[in-house]
Amino acid sequence: MIKTDIIIIGAGPVGLFTIFEAGLLKLKCHLIDSLPQPGGQCSEIYPKKPIYDIPAYPSILAGELVDNLMEQAEPFKPGFTLGEAAVKIDKVAEDKFIVTTEKGTEHEAPVVMIAGGLGVFEPRKPPIEGLANYEDRGVEYIIKDPEKYLGKKCVIAGGGDSALDWAIYLTKKDIASEVSLVHRRSSFRGHLDSVQQVMDLAEKGKINLITEAEVVGIDGQDQVENVTIKHKKEGEFQQETDHFIPLFGLKPSLGPIADWGLDIEKNAIKVDTTDYSTNIPGIYAIGDVNTYEGKLKLILCGFHEGTIAVQSAFARIHPDKKNVLKYTTVNGVQGF
């Protein structure tokens, strides 16, 4: 049995920052995550993607943000159970919960904070016959390491920000030898600036932009060698490629969290904005996993929610102690 003050379910940026805020109150945290490393989506899905709305960082790579958060949390010696999904929460006493993972690892604490982001993700896959046979053999639904495409021919499919951003990135950084962007409409859903950049690159002949078309077939021996593209006016033709990257988004699901007796609304956990507590006393929800009037799904909002929730958790864990707010500018970190 792993015992701690706060069990945090989800080791994404919000969960990691909560370690720091809890540490300032001398509360120990243990984090559980189904992924094999901390960082959540930032590590698993887009570690090389820049983030622009973190205070004091005009731009920071998602992976670098995670590294910094880990360094910030390190003085407080958090525990981690990684590569195991939390599947069950049991209340075993008035002030105790046991969280059990899919592998049977048990954790006990008086407070549980759910920081599970948008939950479990599955990529939206196009209905192409035999597509699954080429997964990890030239078909990827997420770009984790752009260097993998160095000198390669890439066909990206999609019309949202992710498809636009990666087409621009692989082209402007001179990574891929050839980038084709296929979209079934003539207009895009992404940010207007990204759309304009793609149009400009296409006009200069740096991106092969194919609109009003979709990829309908895939072929190759051991690896992807070409895809079949069906154009609305020109019919079908084959495009030689080393990689086919359909970026149609991810389908989020709460997974086991949906069965824990929490109030759920639109695939998110309802919370009281006084302290981001749920309908079960002692369980909090912070970050993208929660919902309330005016909710913004931003990392910086999750940082705020975790900070407030920790203050409430301290009062629950130490009802007889008065928590006097101290400032890190006065005390430093080691002074707490």
C-alpha positions in Angstrom: 0.0 0.0 0.0 1.4 3.4 -1.0 0.4 6.0 1.5 0.6 9.8 0.9 -1.3 13.0 1.6 -2.6 13.6 -1.9 -3.1 11.1 -4.7 -3.0 12.9 -8.1 -4.6 11.0 -10.9 -2.9 12.3 -14.1 0.8 13.4 -14.5 0.2 16.1 -17.1 1.4 19.7 -16.5 -1.5 20.5 -14.1 -0.8 17.5 -12.0 3.0 18.2 -12.0 2.5 21.9 -10.9 0.1 20.7 -8.1 3.1 18.8 -6.6 4.9 22.2 -6.1 1.9 23.9 -4.6 1.2 21.0 -2.2 4.9 20.9 -1.3 4.8 24.5 -0.2 2.2 23.4 2.4 4.4 20.3 3.3 1.9 18.0 1.7 3.3 14.9 -0.1 1.9 13.8 -3.5 1.9 10.6 -5.4 0.9 10.6 -9.0 -0.8 7.9 -11.1 -0.8 7.9 -14.9 -1.5 5.3 -17.6 1.4 6.7 -19.7 4.9 5.4 -19.1 6.4 8.9 -18.5 5.2 12.1 -16.8 3.9 15.0 -19.0 0.5 13.8 -20.3 -0.3 15.0 -23.8 2.7 17.3 -23.8 5.0 14.3 -23.6 3.0 11.7 -25.5 1.4 13.6 -28.3 3.3 16.8 -29.1 6.6 17.1 -27.2 8.2 19.2 -30.0 5.2 21.5 -30.4 5.6 25.1 -29.2 3.1 26.5 -26.6 2.6 30.2 -26.5 0.3 30.9 -23.5 2.5 30.0 -20.6 3.2 33.2 -18.5 6.8 34.5 -18.9 7.5 32.1 -21.9 6.7 33.8 -25.2 7.2 30.3 -26.6 8.2 27.0 -25.0 8.2 23.4 -26.4 5.7 21.2 -24.7 8.5 18.7 -23.7 10.6 21.5 -22.3 7.6 22.7 -20.2 7.3 19.2 -18.7 11.0 19.1 -17.9 10.8 22.4 -16.2 7.7 21.3 -14.1 9.6 18.2 -13.1 12.5 20.2 -12.0 10.2 22.6 -10.0 8.6 19.6 -8.3 11.8 17.7 -7.5 12.5 19.3 -4.1 9.3 17.9 -2.8 10.1 14.3 -3.7 6.8 13.2 -5.3 6.1 9.5 -5.9 5.0 8.1 -9.3 3.0 5.0 -10.4 3.4 5.2 -14.2 2.2 2.9 -17.0 -0.8 2.0 -14.8 -4.3 3.4 -15.2 -6.4 4.2 -12.1 -9.5 2.1 -12.4 -11.2 2.3 -8.9 -11.6 4.7 -6.0 -13.0 3.3 -2.7 -13.8 5.4 0.4 -12.5 3.2 3.3 -13.0 5.7 6.2 -14.4 9.2 6.8 -11.0 10.6 5.7 -9.4 7.9 3.6 -9.6 6.8 0.0 -7.9 3.9 -1.7 -7.1 4.2 -5.4 -6.4 1.0 -7.3 -4.8 0.7 -10.7 -5.4 -1.8 -13.4 -2.3 -3.8 -12.2 -3.7 -3.9 -8.6 -1.3 -1.3 -7.1 -3.1 0.4 -4.2 -2.7 3.9 -3.0 -4.1 5.4 0.2 -4.7 9.1 1.0 -7.2 11.5 2.6 -7.4 13.5 -0.6 -7.6 12.6 -4.3 -7.1 15.1 -7.1 -8.2 14.1 -10.6 -6.0 15.9 -13.2 -6.7 13.5 -16.0 -6.8 16.1 -18.8 -9.4 15.2 -21.4 -9.2 11.5 -20.4 -8.2 8.6 -22.6 -7.5 9.4 -26.3 -8.0 7.4 -29.4 -7.1 8.8 -32.9 -9.9 9.3 -35.4 -8.9 6.9 -38.2 -10.1 7.3 -41.8 -12.0 4.3 -43.2 -9.3 3.0 -45.5 -9.1 -0.7 -46.2 -5.9 -2.2 -44.8 -4.9 0.9 -43.0 -4.2 -0.9 -39.7 -1.7 -3.2 -41.5 0.6 -0.2 -42.0 0.4 1.3 -38.5 4.0 1.9 -37.3 5.1 1.0 -40.8 4.6 4.4 -42.3 1.2 5.3 -40.9 1.2 7.5 -37.8 -1.8 9.3 -36.2 0.4 11.5 -34.0 3.7 13.2 -34.7 6.0 12.7 -31.7 9.4 13.2 -33.1 9.6 15.3 -36.3 13.2 14.2 -37.0 11.7 10.8 -37.9 10.6 12.4 -41.2 14.0 13.8 -42.1 14.5 13.5 -45.9 11.2 11.6 -46.2 8.1 12.1 -48.4 5.1 12.8 -46.3 1.3 12.9 -47.1 -0.6 14.6 -44.3 -4.4 14.5 -44.4 -6.7 16.8 -42.5 -8.0 20.4 -42.4 -7.6 21.4 -38.7 -4.8 23.2 -36.8 -2.7 20.0 -36.3 -2.6 19.2 -40.0 -1.8 22.8 -40.9 0.8 23.2 -38.2 2.7 20.1 -39.0 2.7 20.7 -42.7 4.2 24.1 -42.1 6.7 22.8 -39.5 8.0 19.9 -41.6 8.4 22.3 -44.6 9.8 25.4 -43.0 12.3 23.4 -40.9 13.5 21.6 -44.1 12.8 18.2 -42.4 10.7 16.3 -44.9 11.9 16.2 -48.5 8.3 16.5 -49.8 5.1 17.5 -48.0 1.6 16.9 -49.5 -1.4 18.2 -47.6 -4.7 16.6 -48.6 -8.1 18.0 -47.4 -11.6 17.1 -48.6 -12.8 20.7 -48.7 -11.4 23.9 -50.3 -11.5 25.8 -47.0 -9.8 24.9 -43.7 -10.9 24.8 -40.1 -7.6 26.0 -38.6 -6.2 29.3 -37.5 -6.3 31.9 -40.3 -2.6 32.7 -40.0 -1.8 29.0 -40.4 -4.1 28.7 -43.4 -2.4 31.7 -45.0 1.1 30.2 -44.4 0.1 27.0 -46.1 -1.3 28.9 -49.0 1.9 30.9 -49.3 4.1 27.8 -49.1 1.9 26.1 -51.7 2.2 29.1 -54.1 6.0 28.9 -53.8 5.8 25.2 -54.6 7.1 24.1 -51.2 3.9 22.3 -50.1 1.8 20.1 -52.5 -1.7 21.3 -51.5 -4.5 19.0 -52.7 -7.9 20.2 -51.7 -11.4 18.8 -52.5 -9.8 15.4 -52.2 -9.2 12.5 -49.8 -6.9 9.5 -49.4 -8.9 6.4 -50.2 -6.3 3.7 -50.5 -2.8 2.7 -49.3 -0.3 0.3 -50.6 3.3 -1.0 -50.1 5.3 -4.1 -49.3 6.7 -4.0 -45.8 6.3 -0.2 -45.5 4.0 2.4 -47.0 5.0 3.2 -50.6 2.1 5.1 -52.0 -1.5 6.3 -51.3 -4.4 6.6 -53.6 -6.0 10.0 -53.6 -9.5 10.6 -54.9 -10.0 14.1 -56.2 -13.5 15.6 -56.6 -13.0 16.6 -60.2 -9.9 14.8 -61.4 -10.7 11.3 -60.1 -8.2 8.9 -58.5 -4.4 9.0 -58.7 -1.5 7.5 -56.8 0.9 9.6 -54.8 4.3 8.1 -53.8 5.1 8.6 -50.1 7.1 7.2 -47.2 4.6 8.3 -44.5 0.9 8.8 -44.4 -0.2 10.9 -41.5 -4.0 11.3 -41.1 -4.5 14.1 -38.5 -8.2 14.1 -37.9 -8.0 14.7 -34.2 -8.4 12.5 -31.1 -11.5 11.2 -29.5 -11.4 11.8 -25.7 -13.2 9.6 -23.2 -13.3 9.8 -19.4 -12.6 6.0 -19.3 -13.0 4.5 -15.7 -13.5 8.0 -14.2 -17.0 7.9 -15.5 -17.9 5.1 -13.1 -16.7 6.7 -9.9 -20.0 8.2 -8.8 -18.9 11.8 -9.8 -21.3 14.3 -11.3 -20.5 14.3 -15.0 -21.6 16.8 -17.6 -20.6 16.7 -21.3 -17.8 14.2 -20.6 -16.3 16.3 -17.8 -16.5 16.4 -14.0 -18.6 19.1 -12.5 -16.9 21.1 -9.7 -17.5 23.8 -7.2 -15.3 26.8 -8.2 -14.8 27.8 -4.6 -12.1 25.0 -4.4 -12.7 22.8 -7.4 -14.1 20.0 -5.2 -16.5 17.4 -6.7 -19.7 16.1 -5.3 -17.7 13.6 -3.3 -15.9 15.4 -0.3 -12.2 14.8 -0.5 -12.1 14.4 -4.3 -11.2 17.4 -6.4 -11.0 17.7 -10.2 -8.5 20.2 -11.8 -7.5 21.0 -15.4 -9.3 20.0 -18.6 -11.1 17.1 -16.9 -13.4 19.5 -15.0 -16.3 21.7 -16.1 -18.0 24.8 -14.7 -19.6 28.0 -16.0 -16.9 30.0 -17.8 -14.4 27.1 -18.0 -11.4 27.7 -20.2 -9.4 24.6 -21.2 -6.0 26.2 -20.8 -2.9 24.9 -18.9 -2.6 28.2 -17.0 -6.2 27.9 -15.8 -5.4 24.4 -14.6 -2.4 25.8 -12.6 -4.7 28.2 -10.8 -7.3 25.4 -10.1 -4.6 23.1 -8.6 -3.3 26.0 -6.4 -6.8 26.7 -5.0 -7.6 23.0 -4.6 -4.4 22.4 -2.6 -5.4 25.1 -0.1 -8.7 23.4 0.5 -7.0 20.0 0.8 -4.7 21.3 3.5 -7.8 22.4 5.6 -9.3 18.9 5.1 -6.1 17.1 6.0 -5.2 19.4 8.9 -8.5 20.8 10.3 -6.8 22.0 13.5 -4.0 23.9 11.8 -4.2 27.4 10.5 -2.6 27.9 7.1 -0.9 31.3 6.8 -0.1 32.1 3.2 3.6 32.6 2.7 5.4 33.9 -0.4 8.2 32.1 -2.2 9.8 35.5 -2.8 10.4 35.8 1.0 10.9 32.2 2.0 12.4 30.6 -1.1 11.4 27.0 -1.7 13.5 25.3 1.0 12.1 27.6 3.6 8.7 26.0 3.4 
